[in-house]
């Protein structure tokens, strides 16, 4: 979808959302957003996922509640209540009394495995921890540890998110597929990054280290766009094992097992790049990651962050502000991560070492992710130790 259409859609949604809030008095507004219908939607969606209801209904058929309940292994009255709740939110249709058919939204869930995994990820991972957030704030005030979060209270075993995923293959696969769907959204397209970079044949770097780069999708796109660059993708051994190098990128793309909480082994690269990595971690651990990068940096090296950069309060319309603040609280409740604004990003890098100099922040209304670029100034010897 072209950016102009996406912007038009966003403006319409923003206007409708704001209009609804404005026409209500404070009490009716508060009653609406806290009403049982919001919880009921979560119940309906979770049940639809858990019982695979969308896939038990063929795309073109109308099916009675009783037959659909039999296919799904549910009690008919329970299924009917769930489906009619979902219908009130445009998921499924009841074309005639007692019969169910697909709506556009339920059809999407039925046809798209990534959407199914996203729905499961939100309902079974995020929703349970969300209701534990206030309890976690009370139990561990100010904590920066990954095992002192709402996720811990919602999940037995005492492990953080990443440890939990390692021990649960089904959950790991669901998480991975949900992230694939998220990364496919036009608002997080790498094309925005390429626009922000503004590299040309006279000014592009020669060596890029893609830290936490998974199996190299970003680096592959980068290499095919910039033919004089070479990339090293770094991630944990379990991630890079089995990564494949396309034939046309042989000699330019490499994979290295590396834990970014240890010293960076790839020295003197032109660019070290993090995409949607540092928001997973609290300030304490981001500073540690950056400190482990320092021994590898040559004078003038760039560190490029491709993350959300929160705007100043009141700058965005409510709709977008709700989205970004929602991601921020989700990172907090998952493992004490954070989405940050430009001032916070600069302060964080300065806490690691004052030789990090903020060069620029590039953002776009079409992109959920910004580009924050730092330069390493080796000649500045004034450093501070992070608290």
ROTI-993358 format. One record per residue: x, y, z of N, C-alpha, C in turn; residue in three letters. Coordinates in pm, whole numbers, padded with zeros to 5 digits, always signed. Layout:
XYZXYZXYZAla/...
! end
This chain:
+00084-00118+00000+00000+00000+00000+00088+00124+00000Unk/+00058+00222-00084+00144+00339-00098+00132+00428+00025Unk/+00240+00503+00058+00239+00585+00179+00122+00682+00187Unk/+00081+00743+00075-00026+00841+00079-00157+00778+00126Unk/-00182+00653+00085-00303+00583+00128-00293+00549+00276Unk/-00176+00502+00320-00157+00471+00462-00178+00595+00548Unk/-00126+00708+00503-00143+00832+00578-00289+00872+00584Unk/-00361+00858+00472-00502+00892+00470-00581+00804+00567Unk/-00550+00673+00566-00616+00583+00660-00588+00624+00804Unk/-00463+00655+00832-00425+00693+00968-00498+00820+01012Unk/-00508+00917+00923-00576+01042+00958-00724+01018+00987Unk/-00787+00930+00910-00928+00899+00933-00948+00833+01069Unk/-00863+00733+01098-00874+00664+01227-00848+00760+01342Unk/-00747+00845+01327-00716+00945+01430-00835+01037+01454Unk/-00896+01085+01346-01009+01177+01358-01128+01111+01426Unk/-01156+00985+01387-01269+00914+01447-01246+00887+01595Unk/-01122+00847+01628-01089+00818+01768-01102+00944+01853Unk/-01048+01053+01803-01053+01178+01879-01197+01229+01890Unk/-01274+01218+01782-01413+01263+01784-01494+01186+01889Unk/-01474+01056+01895-01547+00976+01992-01514+01019+02134Unk/-01388+01048+02161-01349+01092+02294-01405+01230+02327Unk/-01411+01317+02225-01457+01454+02249-01607+01464+02274Unk/-01686+01380+02208-01831+01390+02222-01880+01329+02353Unk/-01795+01252+02422-01834+01192+02549-01784+01278+02664Unk/-01864+01286+02769-01818+01345+02893-01718+01251+02959Unk/-01636+01300+03053-01533+01215+03113-01585+01084+03171Unk/-01698+01088+03244-01747+00965+03305-01794+00863+03201Unk/-01878+00902+03103-01915+00804+03000-01794+00749+02924Unk/-01694+00835+02899-01573+00788+02831-01503+00681+02914Unk/-01484+00709+03045-01416+00615+03131-01495+00485+03144Unk/-01627+00496+03155-01710+00377+03164-01700+00293+03036Unk/-01690+00360+02922-01681+00285+02797-01550+00208+02786Unk/-01437+00275+02815-01308+00207+02796-01283+00100+02901Unk/-01358+00105+03014-01341+00002+03117-01460-00094+03123Unk/-01546-00088+03024-01667-00170+03027-01635-00316+03000Unk/-01727-00408+03038-01704-00552+03013-01685-00586+02866Unk/-01732-00501+02775-01720-00538+02634-01575-00550+02589Unk/-01486-00472+02652-01345-00482+02613-01285-00614+02659Unk/-01313-00653+02782-01268-00784+02829-01332-00896+02750Unk/-01462-00876+02714-01532-00980+02639-01468-01004+02503Unk/-01417-00899+02440-01349-00915+02312-01225-01002+02328Unk/-01147-00978+02434-01028-01059+02459-01066-01205+02484Unk/-01173-01226+02560-01220-01362+02585-01256-01430+02454Unk/-01329-01358+02369-01372-01415+02241-01254-01448+02152Unk/-01160-01355+02139-01044-01377+02052-00957-01493+02104Unk/-00939-01497+02235-00859-01606+02291-00924-01740+02265Unk/-01056-01747+02282-01127-01872+02258-01122-01911+02111Unk/-01135-01812+02023-01125-01838+01879-00989-01898+01845Unk/-00884-01844+01907-00750-01900+01884-00736-02038+01944Unk/-00775-02053+02070-00752-02179+02142-00824-02297+02076Unk/-00945-02273+02023-01023-02381+01964-01018-02381+01810Unk/-00929-02296+01754-00912-02290+01607-01046-02275+01535Unk/-01130-02189+01587-01266-02179+01535-01270-02134+01390Unk/-01184-02040+01352-01190-01990+01214-01158-02097+01112Unk/-01069-02189+01147-01029-02292+01050-01128-02408+01044Unk/-01220-02416+01139-01323-02521+01136-01444-02479+01051Unk/-01440-02357+01001-01549-02306+00917-01493-02279+00778Unk/-01541-02351+00678-01492-02329+00541-01521-02186+00498Unk/-01443-02137+00405-01450-01995+00370-01585-01956+00311Unk/-01650-02047+00243-01773-02012+00171-01900-02069+00235Unk/-01888-02137+00348-02007-02205+00400-02075-02127+00512Unk/-02203-02156+00531-02278-02114+00648-02304-02238+00732Unk/-02272-02230+00858-02276-02349+00943-02356-02317+01068Unk/-02435-02410+01115-02511-02390+01237-02418-02387+01357Unk/-02462-02319+01462-02384-02316+01585-02358-02457+01636Unk/-02458-02542+01628-02442-02678+01683-02336-02756+01608Unk/-02335-02745+01474-02235-02820+01396-02096-02762+01415Unk/-02085-02629+01420-01955-02567+01441-01901-02603+01580Unk/-01989-02606+01680-01947-02645+01814-01894-02787+01816Unk/-01960-02875+01742-01915-03014+01735-01778-03024+01670Unk/-01758-02949+01563-01627-02951+01496-01516-02900+01588Unk/-01547-02800+01669-01445-02736+01752-01426-02806+01887Unk/-01518-02894+01922-01508-02960+02051-01551-02871+02166Unk/-01648-02781+02139-01698-02690+02242-01845-02720+02273Unk/-01889-02676+02389-02030-02682+02422-02102-02573+02341Unk/-02217-02608+02284-02282-02518+02188-02315-02381+02245Unk/-02368-02375+02365-02407-02244+02422-02284-02156+02445Unk/-02171-02218+02486-02047-02140+02504-02000-02083+02371Unk/-01998-02168+02269-01953-02122+02138-02043-02011+02085Unk/-02174-02027+02101-02267-01927+02051-02243-01791+02116Unk/-02220-01790+02245-02195-01664+02316-02063-01601+02272Unk/-01962-01685+02253-01832-01634+02206-01844-01576+02065Unk/-01910-01650+01976-01922-01606+01838-02003-01477+01829Unk/-02112-01469+01902-02194-01347+01894-02122-01227+01954Unk/-02039-01250+02054-01953-01141+02103-01854-01099+01994Unk/-01793-01196+01929-01698-01164+01821-01767-01091+01707Unk/-01890-01133+01673-01965-01068+01565-01988-00920+01596Unk/-02011-00889+01724-02032-00748+01762-01907-00664+01742Unk/-01793-00729+01719-01666-00661+01689-01620-00692+01547Unk/-01713-00732+01459-01687-00754+01316-01605-00879+01286Unk/-01600-00972+01381-01534-01101+01357-01645-01206+01345Unk/-01659-01265+01227-01768-01355+01188-01896-01276+01157Unk/-01990-01348+01095-02123-01296+01062-02227-01399+01102Unk/-02349-01352+01127-02462-01442+01146-02566-01406+01038Unk/-02549-01461+00916-02632-01421+00803-02780-01454+00824Unk/-02808-01558+00899-02944-01590+00941-02935-01653+01078Unk/-03043-01642+01153-03037-01679+01294-02990-01824+01311Unk/-02887-01837+01396-02837-01970+01430-02729-02023+01338Unk/-02688-01943+01240-02586-01987+01144-02471-01887+01139Unk/-02351-01941+01117-02229-01861+01119-02163-01863+00982Unk/-02109-01747+00942-02028-01737+00820-01910-01645+00850Unk/-01815-01645+00759-01697-01561+00778-01725-01415+00744Unk/-01667-01327+00823-01653-01186+00787-01514-01168+00727Unk/-01482-01048+00683-01349-01024+00628-01240-01051+00732Unk/-01268-01016+00858-01166-01033+00962-01148-01180+00998Unk/-01256-01253+01017-01241-01395+01051-01180-01473+00934Unk/-01212-01432+00811-01150-01496+00694-00998-01475+00695Unk/-00956-01354+00730-00813-01325+00738-00745-01418+00838Unk/-00806-01435+00955-00748-01524+01056-00741-01667+01003Unk/-00848-01711+00934-00852-01849+00884-00746-01873+00777Unk/-00722-01776+00693-00634-01795+00577-00487-01767+00606Unk/-00458-01689+00708-00321-01641+00729-00263-01700+00858Unk/-00169-01793+00842-00109-01859+00958-00034-01760+01046Unk/+00027-01658+00985+00099-01559+01065+00004-01481+01154Unk/-00115-01449+01102-00216-01379+01182-00262-01468+01297Unk/-00280-01597+01270-00318-01691+01376-00213-01690+01487Unk/-00086-01692+01449+00021-01692+01550+00027-01559+01624Unk/+00002-01450+01554-00002-01319+01620-00113-01316+01725Unk/-00230-01367+01687-00343-01370+01779-00310-01453+01903Unk/-00247-01568+01882-00208-01651+01995-00103-01585+02081Unk/-00008-01519+02020+00099-01450+02092+00041-01340+02181Unk/-00050-01261+02127-00110-01153+02204-00197-01207+02317Unk/-00280-01307+02286-00375-01359+02385-00309-01443+02493Unk/-00207-01521+02458-00152-01616+02554-00021-01570+02617Unk/+00043-01469+02557+00167-01417+02615+00148-01276+02672Unk/+00096-01185+02591+00086-01047+02636-00029-01021+02731Unk/-00146-01074+02701-00262-01046+02785-00241-01092+02929Unk/-00195-01215+02955-00176-01257+03095-00078-01170+03172Unk/+00029-01122+03105+00125-01041+03178+00074-00898+03199Unk/-00012-00851+03110-00064-00715+03123-00140-00697+03253Unk/-00217-00798+03291-00298-00785+03412-00213-00798+03539Unk/-00086-00832+03522+00006-00844+03635+00099-00722+03649Unk/+00081-00623+03562+00175-00511+03557+00178-00432+03688Unk/+00062-00393+03737+00059-00313+03860+00121-00389+03977Unk/+00094-00520+03984+00152-00603+04089+00304-00603+04079Unk/+00356-00610+03956+00502-00610+03937+00562-00475+03976Unk/+00494-00365+03941+00544-00232+03979+00554-00221+04132Unk/+00457-00280+04201+00455-00275+04347+00561-00366+04407Unk/+00578-00482+04349+00671-00582+04404+00816-00546+04378Unk/+00845-00490+04256+00984-00461+04220+00997-00316+04169Unk/+00978-00218+04255+00983-00078+04208+01120-00040+04153Unk/+01120+00012+04031+01244+00059+03971+01338-00048+03922Unk/+01296-00173+03922+01385-00282+03883+01422-00272+03735Unk/+01546-00311+03704+01592-00321+03566+01624-00465+03526Unk/+01587-00559+03613+01620-00698+03588+01512-00768+03505Unk/+01555-00858+03419+01461-00925+03329+01372-01026+03400Unk/+01409-01065+03521+01330-01164+03594+01246-01099+03706Unk/+01230-00967+03701+01148-00896+03798+01045-00811+03725Unk/+00958-00880+03652+00862-00814+03564+00728-00889+03569Unk/+00627-00829+03507+00494-00890+03503+00497-01026+03436Unk/+00584-01043+03336+00597-01172+03268+00626-01283+03369Unk/+00710-01254+03468+00744-01354+03570+00623-01394+03651Unk/+00539-01296+03684+00422-01324+03767+00316-01402+03690Unk/+00316-01389+03559+00215-01455+03475+00261-01592+03427Unk/+00388-01626+03447+00443-01751+03394+00517-01826+03504Unk/+00483-01951+03522+00554-02034+03620+00692-02070+03568Unk/+00784-02097+03658+00916-02145+03617+01029-02052+03652Unk/+01000-01924+03679+01104-01832+03722+01202-01790+03614Unk/+01168-01813+03486+01258-01777+03376+01208-01651+03306Unk/+01301-01577+03242+01259-01461+03165+01207-01506+03029Unk/+01166-01410+02946+01105-01443+02818+01194-01532+02733Unk/+01321-01492+02716+01409-01565+02625+01438-01706+02676Unk/+01456-01721+02805+01478-01855+02861+01353-01941+02846Unk/+01237-01879+02864+01111-01953+02850+01094-02003+02708Unk/+01124-01918+02610+01108-01958+02470+01202-02073+02434Unk/+01321-02074+02491+01417-02181+02463+01364-02318+02507Unk/+01282-02318+02611+01236-02444+02667+01099-02486+02613Unk/+01039-02406+02528+00904-02433+02477+00904-02410+02327Unk/+00925-02518+02251+00939-02506+02106+00814-02448+02040Unk/+00698-02491+02085+00574-02441+02026+00560-02291+02048Unk/+00590-02249+02167+00580-02106+02199+00686-02026+02123Unk/+00804-02083+02109+00910-02017+02031+00867-01997+01887Unk/+00811-02100+01825+00766-02090+01687+00655-01986+01673Unk/+00562-01984+01769+00455-01885+01765+00511-01744+01775Unk/+00606-01724+01864+00670-01593+01880+00740-01552+01750Unk/+00818-01643+01692+00890-01612+01569+00795-01572+01457Unk/+00686-01646+01441+00592-01617+01333+00517-01487+01359Unk/+00487-01459+01485+00423-01332+01518+00514-01215+01483Unk/+00644-01232+01506+00739-01126+01473+00753-01109+01321Unk/+00743-01219+01247+00745-01209+01101+00628-01124+01053Unk/+00509-01146+01111+00394-01065+01073+00417-00919+01107Unk/+00467-00893+01226+00492-00756+01267+00590-00688+01174Unk/+00697-00759+01137+00800-00700+01051+00751-00682+00907Unk/+00641-00747+00871+00590-00732+00734+00504-00607+00718Unk/+00475-00538+00826+00391-00418+00819+00468-00307+00746Unk/+00401-00234+00658+00470-00126+00584+00537-00023+00674Unk/+00486-00005+00795+00542+00096+00885+00679+00058+00940Unk/+00718-00070+00925+00851-00112+00970+00936-00162+00853Unk/+00898-00127+00732+00974-00168+00614+01116-00113+00619Unk/+01212-00194+00571+01352-00148+00567+01371-00036+00466Unk/+01274-00017+00376+01285+00093+00280+01294+00227+00352Unk/+01226+00239+00466+01236+00363+00544+01380+00384+00591Unk/+01444+00275+00636+01582+00285+00681+01672+00331+00568Unk/+01656+00273+00449+01741+00312+00336+01724+00460+00303Unk/+01602+00510+00314+01578+00653+00291+01649+00736+00397Unk/+01639+00693+00524+01705+00766+00631+01857+00768+00614Unk/+01915+00655+00573+02060+00645+00561+02115+00745+00460Unk/+02049+00754+00345+02093+00849+00243+02232+00820+00188Unk/+02274+00692+00191+02407+00658+00141+02410+00664-00011Unk/+02521+00711-00065+02544+00704-00209+02681+00644-00234Unk/+02719+00629-00360+02842+00557-00395+02967+00624-00338Unk/+02959+00753-00304+03075+00823-00252+03081+00822-00099Unk/+02966+00792-00035+02961+00807+00109+02916+00683+00185Unk/+02893+00572+00115+02851+00456+00193+02970+00388+00258Unk/+02945+00317+00368+03054+00247+00438+03094+00122+00361Unk/+03201+00061+00405+03247-00063+00341+03214-00187+00425Unk/+03212-00172+00557+03186-00287+00644+03078-00252+00745Unk/+02979-00342+00755+02867-00323+00847+02855-00449+00933Unk/+02839-00432+01064+02814-00542+01156+02670-00530+01204Unk/+02590-00629+01172+02448-00632+01205+02431-00713+01333Unk/+02422-00644+01447+02425-00708+01578+02283-00748+01619Unk/+02268-00876+01652+02134-00928+01681+02052-00938+01554Unk/+02118-00969+01444+02057-00964+01312+01983-01088+01269Unk/+01961-01182+01363+01886-01303+01335+01951-01379+01218Unk/+01876-01413+01115+01932-01488+01002+01960-01399+00881Unk/+01973-01269+00907+02033-01181+00808+01942-01117+00704Unk/+01812-01115+00726+01722-01059+00625+01757-00913+00595Unk/+01778-00834+00699+01812-00693+00678+01943-00679+00602Unk/+02044-00756+00641+02175-00746+00576+02168-00789+00430Unk/+02087-00889+00401+02071-00932+00261+02011-00820+00177Unk/+01909-00755+00230+01849-00641+00159+01950-00528+00142Unk/+02028-00504+00246+02128-00397+00243+02235-00425+00138Unk/+02284-00549+00134+02390-00585+00040+02344-00576-00105Unk/+02222-00612-00130+02170-00607-00268+02143-00464-00312Unk/+02127-00376-00217+02107-00236-00251+02240-00161-00266Unk/+02339-00201-00185+02469-00134-00186+02578-00236-00220Unk/+02617-00248-00346+02704-00357-00391+02849-00351-00341Unk/+02891-00239-00282+03030-00233-00235+03044-00259-00086Unk/+02933-00291-00020+02935-00316+00124+02951-00465+00152Unk/+03017-00497+00265+03016-00634+00318+02953-00630+00457Unk/+02882-00737+00493+02809-00742+00620+02847-00866+00699Unk/+02858-00848+00830+02872-00959+00922+02749-00958+01013Unk/+02671-01065+01008+02553-01078+01093+02591-01154+01219Unk/+02558-01097+01335+02590-01160+01462+02462-01191+01540Unk/+02457-01310+01596+02348-01347+01687+02395-01470+01766Unk/+02309-01517+01853+02345-01633+01934+02364-01757+01847Unk/+02444-01853+01892+02471-01973+01811+02344-02043+01764Unk/+02243-02053+01849+02121-02122+01812+02046-02051+01700Unk/+02074-01923+01682+02007-01843+01578+02081-01851+01445Unk/+02213-01834+01449+02289-01828+01324+02324-01966+01269Unk/+02318-02068+01354+02344-02204+01304+02244-02238+01194Unk/+02295-02276+01081+02208-02312+00970+02166-02195+00883Unk/+02211-02074+00917+02180-01959+00831+02243-01978+00694Unk/+02170-01942+00591+02216-01965+00454+02257-01834+00387Unk/+02367-01842+00313+02417-01727+00238+02375-01742+00092Unk/+02297-01648+00040+02257-01656-00102+02380-01657-00193Unk/+02370-01726-00302+02484-01739-00394+02537-01605-00439Unk/+02447-01510-00466+02492-01381-00517+02562-01296-00412Unk/+02560-01341-00284+02624-01264-00177+02744-01337-00116Unk/+02786-01446-00180+02903-01519-00133+03025-01427-00131Unk/+03095-01424-00017+03213-01340-00004+03182-01203+00054Unk/+03054-01166+00057+03017-01035+00112+02935-01047+00240Unk/+02874-01163+00263+02791-01185+00380+02849-01299+00464Unk/+02866-01273+00595+02913-01376+00686+02824-01378+00810Unk/+02826-01492+00879+02752-01506+01004+02849-01545+01115Unk/+02834-01481+01231+02921-01509+01345+02836-01524+01470Unk/+02861-01628+01547+02795-01645+01675+02855-01546+01775Unk/+02770-01467+01835+02821-01365+01930+02711-01327+02028Unk/+02747-01320+02155+02660-01270+02261+02699-01126+02288Unk/+02608-01032+02265+02647-00890+02275+02671-00843+02418Unk/+02658-00933+02516+02699-00900+02652+02846-00936+02676Unk/+02914-00979+02571+03057-01002+02576+03125-00908+02476Unk/+03257-00898+02485+03330-00801+02402+03310-00829+02253Unk/+03287-00722+02178+03267-00729+02033+03394-00781+01963Unk/+03385-00894+01892+03505-00952+01829+03539-00889+01693Unk/+03444-00827+01627+03469-00771+01494+03519-00628+01508Unk/+03648-00609+01489+03712-00480+01514+03712-00392+01388Unk/+03707-00261+01412+03731-00158+01310+03634-00159+01193Unk/+03512-00200+01216+03409-00189+01111+03367-00042+01100Unk/+03308-00009+00986+03262+00129+00966+03132+00155+01040Unk/+03042+00055+01042+02910+00072+01102+02876-00051+01187Unk/+02825-00025+01308+02767-00128+01392+02618-00093+01405Unk/+02535-00191+01376+02393-00164+01355+02306-00250+01446Unk/+02206-00187+01512+02108-00258+01594+01969-00224+01541Unk/+01891-00324+01505+01753-00301+01463+01658-00371+01561Unk/+01576-00290+01632+01477-00342+01725+01539-00443+01821Unk/+01655-00409+01875+01726-00495+01970+01731-00430+02108Unk/+01776-00306+02113+01803-00242+02242+01676-00212+02322Unk/+01562-00201+02253+01438-00176+02328+01399-00296+02415Unk/+01459-00411+02390+01431-00530+02472+01493-00520+02611Unk/+01583-00424+02630+01666-00423+02751+01651-00293+02828Unk/+01665-00303+02961+01664-00185+03047+01793-00106+03028Unk/+01796+00016+03080+01913+00103+03062+02041+00036+03111Unk/+02033-00033+03222+02152-00100+03278+02216-00193+03177Unk/+02135-00270+03107+02189-00370+03014+02225-00309+02879Unk/+02156-00203+02838+02197-00135+02715+02335-00074+02733Unk/+02359-00014+02847+02492+00043+02875+02598-00068+02869Unk/+02568-00184+02923+02663-00296+02918+02689-00339+02774Unk/+02585-00347+02693+02600-00382+02551+02692-00282+02481Unk/+02669-00154+02507+02750-00049+02443+02894-00052+02491Unk/+02914-00077+02618+03051-00084+02670+03128-00200+02607Unk/+03060-00310+02580+03126-00423+02514+03155-00397+02367Unk/+03091-00296+02313+03116-00257+02174+03241-00169+02162Unk/+03270-00092+02266+03374+00011+02260+03512-00041+02217Unk/+03562-00155+02269+03696-00199+02229+03711-00223+02078Unk/+03602-00240+02007+03609-00267+01863+03604-00140+01779Unk/+03570-00026+01840+03541+00093+01762+03667+00170+01721Unk/+03674+00203+01594+03777+00293+01546+03724+00436+01546Unk/+03813+00531+01538+03770+00671+01535+03679+00695+01414Unk/+03565+00757+01438+03472+00786+01329+03372+00675+01299Unk/+03384+00562+01368+03287+00454+01347+03147+00502+01382Unk/+03048+00448+01311+02909+00483+01336+02839+00369+01409Unk/+02753+00404+01503+02662+00310+01566+02522+00357+01530Unk/+02450+00274+01456+02317+00312+01405+02211+00228+01474Unk/+02114+00296+01532+02003+00233+01601+01878+00252+01517Unk/+01809+00142+01485+01684+00148+01409+01572+00103+01503Unk/+01519+00197+01579+01424+00168+01685+01316+00276+01686Unk/+01215+00256+01768+01121+00364+01794+01194+00478+01864Unk/+01157+00599+01828+01207+00716+01898+01083+00796+01938Unk/+01047+00787+02064+00922+00846+02110+00925+00997+02092Unk/+00816+01055+02046+00808+01201+02030+00783+01269+02164Unk/+00794+01401+02165+00759+01476+02285+00610+01458+02313Unk/+00570+01461+02440+00427+01448+02473+00343+01554+02402Unk/+00229+01511+02350+00138+01604+02286+00165+01632+02140Unk/+00271+01573+02085+00305+01598+01945+00217+01515+01852Unk/+00197+01389+01884+00121+01299+01799-00028+01304+01833Unk/-00110+01266+01736-00251+01246+01763-00266+01128+01859Unk/-00382+01124+01926-00405+01022+02028-00384+00881+01975Unk/-00430+00854+01853-00425+00719+01799-00282+00667+01792Unk/-00191+00747+01736-00052+00706+01725+00016+00706+01861Unk/-00018+00803+01945+00042+00809+02077+00006+00685+02158Unk/-00120+00642+02148-00163+00520+02216-00082+00400+02169Unk/-00056+00392+02038+00019+00279+01982+00161+00275+02037Unk/+00231+00388+02032+00370+00390+02077+00382+00369+02227Unk/+00292+00433+02304+00297+00414+02449+00262+00269+02485Unk/+00174+00209+02403+00141+00068+02425+00261-00022+02408Unk/+00340+00003+02304+00462-00076+02285+00559-00054+02400Unk/+00568+00069+02449+00660+00099+02558+00623+00020+02683Unk/+00496+00021+02721+00454-00054+02840+00467-00205+02819Unk/+00447-00251+02695+00465-00393+02668+00609-00435+02690Unk/+00704-00353+02645+00845-00383+02669+00876-00385+02819Unk/+00815-00291+02891+00837-00285+03036+00786-00410+03105Unk/+00665-00454+03070+00607-00568+03140+00669-00700+03097Unk/+00733-00702+02980+00793-00827+02930+00928-00854+02995Unk/+01019-00755+02991+01149-00779+03056+01221-00649+03092Unk/+01141-00551+03132+01194-00421+03175+01266-00348+03063Unk/+01228-00376+02939+01278-00298+02827+01204-00165+02818Unk/+01234-00088+02713+01173+00044+02700+01184+00095+02557Unk/+01081+00170+02515+01095+00257+02399+01140+00392+02452Unk/+01227+00463+02378+01291+00582+02432+01278+00701+02337Unk/+01286+00822+02393+01286+00942+02310+01430+00982+02279Unk/+01447+01084+02196+01582+01121+02149+01673+01159+02266Unk/+01620+01232+02362+01700+01272+02478+01744+01150+02558Unk/+01655+01054+02574+01689+00933+02649+01793+00849+02575Unk/+01783+00842+02441+01884+00769+02365+02021+00835+02382Unk/+02025+00966+02370+02154+01035+02383+02212+01018+02523Unk/+02129+01032+02626+02176+01016+02764+02228+00875+02789Unk/+02160+00777+02729+02201+00638+02746+02340+00614+02688Unk/+02365+00663+02568+02497+00646+02505+02603+00723+02582Unk/+02569+00842+02630+02665+00920+02709+02697+00850+02841Unk/+02600+00777+02896+02625+00702+03019+02726+00591+02996Unk/+02725+00535+02876+02823+00431+02843+02960+00492+02823Unk/+02966+00604+02751+03095+00672+02725+03067+00805+02656Unk/+03129+00911+02703+03106+01044+02646+03161+01058+02505Unk/+03239+00961+02462+03293+00969+02325+03188+00933+02219Unk/+03072+00886+02261+02960+00868+02168+02895+01004+02143Unk/+02890+01046+02018+02832+01174+01982+02709+01152+01893Unk/+02596+01206+01934+02474+01196+01855+02488+01281+01729Unk/+02475+01218+01612+02484+01290+01486+02348+01334+01435Unk/+02250+01244+01436+02120+01279+01380+02014+01177+01423Unk/+01890+01224+01419+01773+01138+01437+01683+01160+01317Unk/+01653+01053+01246+01568+01061+01126+01438+00986+01152Unk/+01326+01054+01128+01194+00994+01147+01105+01029+01030Unk/+00997+00955+01018+00900+00978+00911+00761+00942+00961Unk/+00656+01014+00918+00520+00977+00958+00480+00837+00911Unk/+00546+00787+00806+00513+00656+00750+00585+00542+00821Unk/+00683+00574+00905+00768+00471+00966+00750+00467+01116Unk/+00729+00347+01169+00721+00330+01314+00859+00338+01377Unk/+00962+00303+01300+01099+00304+01350+01174+00426+01299Unk/+01253+00484+01386+01340+00596+01348+01483+00544+01331Unk/+01569+00630+01282+01711+00598+01276+01785+00698+01364Unk/+01858+00645+01461+01938+00728+01551+02084+00693+01526Unk/+02163+00790+01484+02302+00764+01445+02400+00833+01539Unk/+02493+00754+01592+02599+00804+01678+02734+00786+01610Unk/+02828+00874+01643+02966+00863+01594+03058+00844+01714Unk/+03159+00759+01695+03258+00735+01801+03375+00830+01780Unk/+03396+00917+01878+03504+01016+01872+03615+00970+01966Unk/+03709+00895+01911+03814+00833+01993+03908+00937+02055Unk/+03915+01056+01999+04009+01156+02049+03959+01226+02174Unk/+03830+01213+02205+03774+01272+02326+03793+01172+02440Unk/+03879+01205+02532+03914+01111+02639+03830+01128+02765Unk/+03729+01213+02760+03647+01233+02880+03538+01128+02884Unk/+03546+01036+02976+03446+00929+02988+03389+00931+03129Unk/+03271+00872+03141+03209+00858+03272+03169+00713+03290Unk/+03160+00673+03413+03118+00537+03444+02969+00538+03473Unk/+02896+00449+03410+02752+00443+03432+02723+00399+03574Unk/+02617+00458+03630+02577+00420+03765+02512+00283+03765Unk/
! end
